[in-house]
Amino acid sequence: MSETRSRTTTSRRTFLTQTTATVVGGTLAATLGGARMAHASGSDILKVGLIGCGGRGNGAAVNAMNAEDNVRLTALADLFPDRVEEAKEALSQAIGDKYQVTDDRCFAGFDAYQQLIDADVDVVLLATTPHYRPQHLQAAVAAGKHVFCEKPVAVDPVGVRSVLATCEEAEKKGLSIVSGLCWRYDLGVRETINRIRDGAIGDIVAIHENYLTGALWFRARKPEWSEMEYQNRNWYNHTWLSGDHIVEQFVHSLDKAMWLMGDQPPQRGFGLGGRQVRVQPEYGNIYDHFANCFEWENGVKVYAYTRQMAHCDNDVEDYVYGTKGRAQVLVNQQQGLINGEPVFKGKKPSMYDYEHKELFASIRSGKPINDGRFMALSTMLGILGREACYTGKTIEWDALFNSDMRLGPTTYEWGDVPSESVATPGVTTFPRGA
Ligand SMILES: NC(=O)c1ccc[n+]([C@@H]2O[C@H](COP(=O)([O-])OP(=O)(O)OC[C@H]3O[C@@H](n4cnc5c(N)ncnc54)[C@H](O)[C@@H]3O)[C@@H](O)[C@H]2O)c1
């Protein structure tokens, strides 16, 4: 798809007139690609490759293997050879016979992702640092692979538009794209949000999102590392790699707000943010707190707060206010609460296993799942919140979405890379990196 078409078909106004394509089924039956047809019988072994052998990637590989019998892990890829070695050790123990990775299917470096995609896999798990997700997703879909795609899916609007275009391509090819925005695969959260969307508290008038947690990790610099290696090892603390914690972590809460709002984007957002505690160099250029207000065309506002500081009061919850009452989504281990009544009363599977179960079932049943739209839009909401706080400006969705803002180098090699300064509201201009 051309860049021009991608922009005009994905403006906010276009979203408002489209329904959310979560499950794409029947109409694609005539245009299915070979990759999906190969597994239509439901009995073939699906070969899974993991790109990004860190904590989540290893976890996702185990979840995928838990999800059904006829799957095998056959390939591993990471930027760093030591991460591949650690994953070989950990995963061969964790998944037993389903571990069928041979040394010639282990890859390291900036092109490891492409080598894995070319190594006869059916499904790829994308679990690297977020910056690289649009590139890896595009390559996987171009090669006809089904994808499990961790959140967030991009760090800037150029990346978001690329992901949307790739997911349209996946739809045409009949490929499944399942998002790591895992609350969408939690049966309790699903029921609570569906009941709210069905009118259980009347019309939504406001949503309050809290994601107030302790501090997260950093990796100390080693003298033998180049600046590029240091930033990639310490990726969480560099905005061009992680998107900052409003995109990287808070996207889970922003995604629930978007889901409640029918996956339609807001008109604009403003916000306040900064860094008060995480001020040392190892924390790169990310903030430690953000507070945003996003405004929808129908007058609904989402008030969104995230903080990562030790020794403060924590809370992770979605509070929803309607014309006929109020609800909470995550309360009581995601049982949900609507006007004081618990919502979900059954037993539910681990959402982390369940997302892979649905992915494999969609491949085998010939009804591909395509989570592309919501995973891109929810990521974009985080980017909007970040840019509003970084600049101190009220930012229109359309202006940011259509901007040329792209973070980080355009080619990747070991050596030097600029160290971005910490954004200063009122001084940092919008759009950055254009
Ligand atoms: N859905 C969830 O609940 C959840 C939980 C944790 C993490 N995550 C997401 O998973 C992703 C990874 O997080 P993590 O905690 O596992 O981090 P991590 O640092 O443990 O792992 C990331 C791995 O990706 C590798 N990598 C980076 N760039 C790469 C590239 N270009 N090619 C190949 N490999 C590359 C790194 O070397 C590292 O081994 C993040 O996007 C994070 O937001 C999601």
The ligand as a Gaussian input file, in Angstrom:
#p B3LYP/6-31G(d) Opt

LIG

0 1
 N        1.838000      -8.533000      27.153000
 C        2.523000      -8.514000      28.268000
 O        1.974000      -8.731000      29.335000
 C        4.004000      -8.217000      28.239000
 C        4.780000      -8.471000      29.372000
 C        6.151000      -8.193000      29.295000
 C        6.698000      -7.664000      28.133000
 N        5.903000      -7.428000      27.051000
 C        6.451000      -6.838000      25.809000
 O        7.396000      -7.744000      25.237000
 C        8.460000      -7.010000      24.631000
 C        9.791000      -7.512000      25.186000
 O        9.828000      -7.243000      26.570000
 P       10.779000      -8.107000      27.549000
 O       10.352000      -7.771000      28.924000
 O       10.800000      -9.528000      27.126000
 O       12.200000      -7.442000      27.258000
 P       13.630000      -8.174000      27.225000
 O       14.659000      -7.118000      27.215000
 O       13.678000      -9.210000      28.288000
 O       13.598000      -8.917000      25.814000
 C       13.635000      -8.271000      24.573000
 C       14.551000      -9.090000      23.696000
 O       14.452000      -8.627000      22.346000
 C       15.765000      -8.621000      21.819000
 N       15.835000      -7.700000      20.678000
 C       15.857000      -6.334000      20.703000
 N       15.925000      -5.838000      19.460000
 C       15.938000      -6.909000      18.615000
 C       16.008000      -7.041000      17.215000
 N       16.097000      -5.966000      16.405000
 N       16.006000      -8.290000      16.684000
 C       15.937000      -9.387000      17.487000
 N       15.885000      -9.306000      18.836000
 C       15.884000      -8.098000      19.396000
 C       16.628000      -8.185000      22.982000
 O       17.992000      -8.471000      22.789000
 C       16.011000      -8.974000      24.121000
 O       16.583000     -10.256000      24.282000
 C        8.168000      -5.532000      24.912000
 O        7.541000      -4.966000      23.815000
 C        7.223000      -5.561000      26.088000
 O        6.340000      -4.467000      26.140000
 C        4.565000      -7.710000      27.086000

